[in-house]
Amino acid sequence: MLEEIISYMSQVDPNLIYLILFFFAFIENVFPPSPSDVVVIFGATLIVSTDLTYIPVLIITSLGSSAGFILMYLVGKFFGERVLRAGKLKFLGDVDLKKTDEWFRKWGYKLILANRFLPGTRSVISFFSGVHELEIGKTFLLSAISAFLWNAAIIYFGFQVGNNIQLIDFYLKTYSSIIVGLTVIIVIVIFVRYLINKRKNKVT
């Protein structure tokens, strides 16, 4: 199956491939389960067999990641405080909010710089950077640097893997299994917290 996909993608217009890579890099911050890293690595393997080149792939994916980060920053800035402090997210208690506040007070912009290297928390960091109203220019710059460094590493990995279908397939299956497992755990935790908070509200 994977061989057929690579064969098909190698015949697609490179501009379309760049657009696909930008989209997945962008959407990960909005929809965290999106396997953008796998897609970027997969795209990087096409450098071997298509007209794609390393630098454009790196720049486009980094811009996509930064744009997605800033979108969630804006959501956090204009809507986050109202939603969180009003208690509309029942599964997110005061303890969680205080812990996040402490992180940003202690680490601030360093969290932005490290966000790409913290899988599973990227959209959370972008959202709360908006809630805490960090300076947008500096936030964008640091998120771009973080994305650039991370993407440089995984694109290089994808380029080195090249057409090693077995290794790519193993990576895809492993990544998918981890994402599914984490998603299930997160859903369970959210549901349990919701039930606990709901029971507490009934008691009070």
N, C-alpha and C positions, 0 to 999 in steps of 0.2 A: 504493500500500500504506500509506504513512505517513498519507495523508489519511484512510483508513478507520480507522486506529488512533486518530487524534485525534478523529474523529467518534464512535467508540465510547466512548472514555474520557470524552468530554464529557458522556455520558449516565450514567456510573457514579456511584454514591453517593460523594460527596466523602470520607466517612470511610474508604472502601476505598482511595481514592487516597492519602490520608494514610498509611494502613498500608503500602501498597506503597512509598511514598517512604521511610518509616522503615526498612523491610526492606532496601532496596538500599543505603541509607546505612550501615546496620549491617554488612551482609554484606561490604562492600568490604574491611574490615580483616581479615576471616577468609579471604576468597577474593579476592585482589587483582585478578584479571582482570575481576571484576564491573564493568560499565560504570555505576557509580553516578552519576557526574557527568552523564553523558548523560541518565540517567533523571530526575535532579533538574531538569535544564534542561528536559527534555520536560514534566515535571510543572508547572514554572513557566509554560510556555506556556498551560497550561489555566486559569491565573488569569484570562486574558482571556475565556474562554468558559464557565466554570463558577462554582460558589460558593466555590472555593478562594480564599484570600487570602494575601498575601505573608508576613505575620508568622507565622501558624501553619505554613506550609510551611517557613519558615526555622527555627523552633524545633524542629519534628519531625525534620527532616533533621539538624540539629546534634546533637540528642539521640541519634539513631541512630548517627551517626558516633562520638560520644563513647563510647557503650555498646560498640560494636564495638572501639574502641581499648582500652578497659579489659579487655574479654574477652581480647584477645591479650596485654595486660599481665599478666594473671593466669596465662595459659598460660606466658609467659616466666618469671614469678616462681617458679612451683611446679614446672615441668618443664624449662624452658629450660637451666638450668645443668647439670643431670644429662645431658641429651641432647647438648649441645654439647661439654662437657668430656670426655665419654666417647667422643667421636669417632664417634658413631653416624651423623652426617651426613657421609659420606665426602667429599662435594663441597665442604664448608666446612672449609678448612684452618686451620692456626694463624695464618697471615698475615692471613686474613680476620677471625678472631676478635680479633687484636691491633689491627687497624685500627678495628674497631667499638668496642673498649674505649677506644681513644684518642679517638674521636669523642665518646663520652659523658663521658669525663674532661674534655675540652676545652670542649664545648658544653653538656652536661647538659640542663637543662630547656629551653634555647633550641631544641633539636631538637624537643621536644614542641610548642612554640609554632609552629614552622615546618612541622610535618609535613604539613599539608593542602596546602601549596604545593610539596610535593616528590613529585609523582606517581611511582608505582612503588616508593617506599620507605616508604610509610605503615605497612604491616603490619610491616615490618622494624623500624621505629622503635618501634612499640608493643610488639613482642615483646621487643626488647632493653632497653626501659625497664623491663620486668619482670625481665629477667635481672639488670640492674644495681640492682634493688630501689629505684627512685626512689620518693619518698613518694607514695602513691596519691591522696591528696586533691589535692595540688598538680598531679599528673599529669593527673587528670581535669579539673581546672579549666582548665589550659593547653590540653589537647586540645579542650575545649569551646569555648574562645575561638578557637582555630585553625579549628575546624570552622565556627563562627559567621561568622567573617570571610570564609572561602572560599565558604561557601554563600550568604552575602549577595551576593557578587559574581556567582556563576553563576546564582542565581535571578533577580537583577535582569536579567542578560543574557537569560535565557529569557523573562522577562516582556516585555522590550523587543522581542524577536524576534516574540512573539505568534504569529500564524497564518502566518508566512512559511514555508511548507512547504519551499520549495526550500532555504532557508538551513539549516533544521533537518536536512533530508535530507543535505545536504553535510557538516554537522558530524558526524552519525551515521556516515556512511561513512568520513570521514577518521579519526575516533576509532577505529573498528573496525579499520581498516587498521593504525594505529599499534600498537594493543593486540596484534593478531595477530602483527605483526612482532617486537615486543618479546618476546612469549611464546615464539616460535620461537627467537630468539637466546638467551634465558635457558635454555631446555631444552637447546640445543646446548652452551652453556657448562657447564652442570651435568653433562651426559653426558661431555664431554671431560675435565673435572676428575676425574670418577669413574674414568674409564679410566686417567688419569695416576696418580692415587693408588693404584689397584689394581695397576698395573704396578710402582710404587715399593715397595709392600708385598711383592710377590713377589720383588723383587731383594734386599730386606733379609731 
